[in-house]
Structure formats: C-alpha cells, structure tokens
Amino acid sequence: MPDTLDPQLSGELLAAYRASPGPAPRPGIGQQDQQKLNVAVQGKKESDVSDLKAAIGDAVSRVAQENAPILGYRDELYKKLPKTPETFAAAVDDLTQRMNAAAETKDLVKSLAADIRNWAATANPPPDVLSRVARGVRALADAKGPQYYDEPYWYERGHVLKWRSAHAAVETGHTLKDLAVYLEEQSQQPPIASAPTMPNDSAGPHDSKKKSKSK
C-alpha cells in the first residue's frame, strides 16, 4: 500500500475498512463458552488451579496471535485514510467491535485521540460537526464491554474451583473521556472571527488624540 492515498480512492478504502473481518472473541466470552469452562472446573482440586490458569492463558494467547494480522490490517487501513469525521466514525465502530471481543485497543485509541485533536485544532470544523464527533467519542468512552471469565480460583468456603470474571473495556485510562470533554467544550465555543481590517492611516489611536489636541 502506498504511503500517500489518492483522494479518489478514499471512499473505497473507507468501505474496505468497515467491511474488514472482525477479531475473534477472547476465550471466556459468551454464555456457551462460559458453560464449557464451568464444566471444565467441575470436580477439580485446588492443586489444579495452576494447570487451568496455564490452559486458559494459552487459549487467550492463541486467539491474540490469530487476531494480530486482522487488527494490523485494520490499523493500516485507518492510517491511510484521510482524517475526517467519517473516518473517525469508522474507527469508533472498529474500537467497539474490538472491545466486544476483548481484543487489543490501546494503539488505535492513542492514534484516534491524537488525530481527532489535531483535526479539531487545524481543520476549523463547525460546531455541529464537532458535536457529532464528540457524541461518538463520548458513547465509546462510556461503553461497557461484555463480561468474560478471566482466570480460575479456589473458592475456599465452597471447596470448589470457580471462575473470576472481568469486563472488557475499550481503555483503562481516561484518554477518550478527556477527548470527549475537549470536543464538547470546543463545540460550544463561538466561531473565530476574522481580524478587523485596519485603516490605511498609519497613525495609532494615541497619535490621533495628540493631533486632535493640537488643533
């Protein structure tokens, strides 16, 4: 893929980005997968915790390796696209899909946030467009991913092995929430007015006062 994109191809590239394959879900997401994992720990002893942790860890690693070229392809498409509200909307959808699969999101979150801030600062977008992008970022920042089984642990009171749950999230920090606040504030700012045209008279205001007093 060339380093620069022919503008005429941007529509096709955006469509390819949106139609690209999604990541496989992390093991432990979904009712059916969790039922299988519940069966897997039945009758197990405390001494089996380490082996089960290793098994789920290997499964998670395999899915991550399978997802790497898929996410890499999506990342490359995003990098080549012109940074417009339409591209940002597609990236938000991409991150939503990744979150729902508990797949890697960190690098794309970082790139998207930086690109949107640069666009907002340099493209002089109108308030309604800023507000639309802000709503998309806010919805993504506030979204909650699905619950998944993270790792097994020994439940001492019941003397059984159980699964510790976690929730998938698009990020662990506040990058997107801070970005949403920034966009919301910018969308409420009045448009930057053009600088007034100065008169041709080279005399400043103080010079004019001096002249009027001398008359």
Phi and psi in degrees as a GROMACS rama.xvg file:
@    title "Ramachandran Plot"
@    xaxis  label "Phi"
@    yaxis  label "Psi"
@TYPE xy
-66.559  158.603  PRO-2
-69.3403  -32.1691  ASP-3
-112.309  147.419  THR-4
-105.862  130.435  LEU-5
-65.2964  124.131  ASP-6
-54.2274  -30.7173  PRO-7
-66.8698  -20.5552  GLN-8
-93.6314  -3.43564  LEU-9
-62.0121  -38.652  SER-10
-63.5481  -43.3616  GLY-11
-66.2582  -38.4305  GLU-12
-67.6919  -38.5739  LEU-13
-64.1889  -40.436  LEU-14
-64.528  -38.0993  ALA-15
-65.6524  -38.227  ALA-16
-61.5986  -47.5172  TYR-17
-68.2586  -29.9236  ARG-18
-91.4871  -1.38353  ALA-19
-66.873  151.703  SER-20
-59.9487  144.025  PRO-21
-86.6996  163.368  GLY-22
-72.3869  150.804  PRO-23
-71.0107  145.176  ALA-24
-70.913  150.053  PRO-25
-64.0174  141.12  ARG-26
-56.62  136.367  PRO-27
101.353  -1.84998  GLY-28
-97.42  139.7  ILE-29
96.3109  146.242  GLY-30
-62.4821  -42.4778  GLN-31
-64.1098  -43.3049  GLN-32
-65.2042  -39.9151  ASP-33
-68.1734  -34.8397  GLN-34
-62.6348  -39.5772  GLN-35
-64.9117  -40.1446  LYS-36
-69.3267  -33.6957  LEU-37
-63.498  -40.6703  ASN-38
-64.9517  -35.8289  VAL-39
-64.9724  -26.7248  ALA-40
-97.2915  -3.80333  VAL-41
-64.6081  131.874  GLN-42
76.0666  2.39119  GLY-43
-79.9132  156.931  LYS-44
-104.312  168.992  LYS-45
-59.4156  -32.4087  GLU-46
-68.9557  -11.8491  SER-47
-89.1013  -4.88202  ASP-48
-58.4548  -46.4373  VAL-49
-60.5943  -43.5636  SER-50
-65.0475  -39.4812  ASP-51
-69.1306  -37.1771  LEU-52
-62.5742  -41.7948  LYS-53
-64.6513  -39.1766  ALA-54
-66.0053  -45.9706  ALA-55
-69.0335  -33.8054  ILE-56
-64.2304  -40.7832  GLY-57
-64.5754  -40.1227  ASP-58
-65.0167  -41.791  ALA-59
-63.5277  -40.6223  VAL-60
-64.5101  -39.8683  SER-61
-63.5359  -42.6731  ARG-62
-65.8364  -39.5533  VAL-63
-62.1912  -39.5061  ALA-64
-67.0297  -38.4387  GLN-65
-66.9394  -34.1359  GLU-66
-78.9944  -20.554  ASN-67
-54.793  -50.2647  ALA-68
-68.4143  -29.628  PRO-69
-67.3347  -48.0767  ILE-70
-68.5852  -35.474  LEU-71
-63.3732  -38.9352  GLY-72
-64.2741  -43.4697  TYR-73
-64.7627  -41.8939  ARG-74
-61.341  -40.5332  ASP-75
-66.4598  -40.8711  GLU-76
-61.5146  -44.3817  LEU-77
-61.6874  -42.9658  TYR-78
-60.0027  -35.6489  LYS-79
-80.9713  -18.092  LYS-80
-74.9061  146.731  LEU-81
-64.4498  142.87  PRO-82
-84.6188  92.6474  LYS-83
-127.713  167.145  THR-84
-55.8628  -33.9856  PRO-85
-66.6172  -40.7032  GLU-86
-65.484  -41.9593  THR-87
-62.4696  -39.6865  PHE-88
-63.4135  -39.3395  ALA-89
-66.3805  -38.7387  ALA-90
-67.7334  -36.2908  ALA-91
-62.5452  -42.5775  VAL-92
-63.5714  -39.6257  ASP-93
-60.0993  -47.8696  ASP-94
-65.1212  -33.7559  LEU-95
-64.318  -42.9214  THR-96
-63.1257  -42.7443  GLN-97
-63.3074  -42.5551  ARG-98
-62.1198  -43.1556  MET-99
-67.5389  -18.5176  ASN-100
-101.046  1.12598  ALA-101
55.4371  39.9164  ALA-102
-95.6688  173.968  ALA-103
-65.4463  132.231  GLU-104
-129.86  -13.797  THR-105
-55.6774  -50.9336  LYS-106
-65.6531  -40.5713  ASP-107
-69.7962  -37.5618  LEU-108
-58.5307  -45.679  VAL-109
-62.9574  -45.9874  LYS-110
-65.6319  -44.4878  SER-111
-62.8829  -44.4894  LEU-112
-62.1033  -43.8464  ALA-113
-65.3381  -41.1549  ALA-114
-67.119  -40.1413  ASP-115
-67.3507  -41.9027  ILE-116
-62.3655  -42.0522  ARG-117
-64.6359  -42.4557  ASN-118
-61.6251  -45.4986  TRP-119
-63.6389  -32.9269  ALA-120
-83.5195  -25.2702  ALA-121
-114.158  -25.3701  THR-122
-89.2197  -7.90439  ALA-123
50.1293  53.3049  ASN-124
-70.2978  148.373  PRO-125
-67.8726  159.08  PRO-126
-56.8311  -37.7751  PRO-127
-67.2054  -33.6963  ASP-128
-72.3697  -42.094  VAL-129
-58.4955  -42.2879  LEU-130
-64.2814  -38.4699  SER-131
-66.0043  -44.3854  ARG-132
-65.1447  -38.4673  VAL-133
-61.0053  -40.4556  ALA-134
-63.873  -39.5112  ARG-135
-65.214  -43.0179  GLY-136
-66.7349  -42.2194  VAL-137
-61.9528  -43.4544  ARG-138
-62.4155  -39.7707  ALA-139
-68.0749  -43.5196  LEU-140
-62.908  -33.9536  ALA-141
-90.3349  -7.00085  ASP-142
-68.5536  146.226  ALA-143
-113.426  127.622  LYS-144
-77.8168  173.924  GLY-145
-71.9544  159.517  PRO-146
-80.6882  143.294  GLN-147
-141.165  159.244  TYR-148
-80.1859  121.813  TYR-149
-91.0283  -56.0726  ASP-150
-158.214  156.159  GLU-151
-82.4781  155.301  PRO-152
-149.352  159.416  TYR-153
-89.6236  118.462  TRP-154
-89.0349  100.674  TYR-155
-62.3967  -41.2828  GLU-156
-63.4341  -39.0245  ARG-157
-94.7002  -6.44608  GLY-158
54.6684  45.7396  HIS-159
-139.583  160.227  VAL-160
-86.7744  136.228  LEU-161
-132.475  171.471  LYS-162
-106.625  132.31  TRP-163
-85.4962  129.605  ARG-164
-97.1223  157.373  SER-165
-144.419  166.183  ALA-166
-114.334  134.691  HIS-167
-68.9135  144.836  ALA-168
-140.768  151.106  ALA-169
-74.0721  -24.9489  VAL-170
-160.109  160.438  GLU-171
-101.653  -12.5489  THR-172
-101.967  -148.026  GLY-173
-127.085  21.0406  HIS-174
-58.3608  -48.4657  THR-175
-71.5919  -38.3781  LEU-176
-65.8303  -41.0799  LYS-177
-63.7902  -38.4841  ASP-178
-65.1546  -42.3119  LEU-179
-60.549  -43.127  ALA-180
-62.0892  -44.1471  VAL-181
-59.6696  -46.3428  TYR-182
-66.8449  -39.8066  LEU-183
-63.0673  -40.4092  GLU-184
-67.4649  -42.6887  GLU-185
-64.5197  -34.826  GLN-186
-68.9212  -18.8784  SER-187
-96.4983  -2.78293  GLN-188
-78.9202  143.633  GLN-189
-67.6297  150.612  PRO-190
-61.6414  148.291  PRO-191
-70.6808  121.438  ILE-192
-78.6464  149.975  ALA-193
-69.0379  147.429  SER-194
-65.2943  135.345  ALA-195
-64.7828  148.411  PRO-196
-77.7466  126.703  THR-197
-82.0946  144.239  MET-198
-65.1511  158.652  PRO-199
-69.85  -23.168  ASN-200
-61.1142  123.136  ASP-201
-75.889  -10.1175  SER-202
-73.3573  135.085  ALA-203
-82.2755  178.483  GLY-204
-62.4989  -35.7719  PRO-205
-69.9622  -36.2766  HIS-206
-64.0594  -37.9945  ASP-207
-63.9777  -40.8784  SER-208
-63.5895  -40.3099  LYS-209
-61.5853  -41.5926  LYS-210
-65.4531  -41.8541  LYS-211
-65.8698  -33.3579  SER-212
-71.9676  -29.7727  LYS-213
-76.3912  -14.9334  SER-214
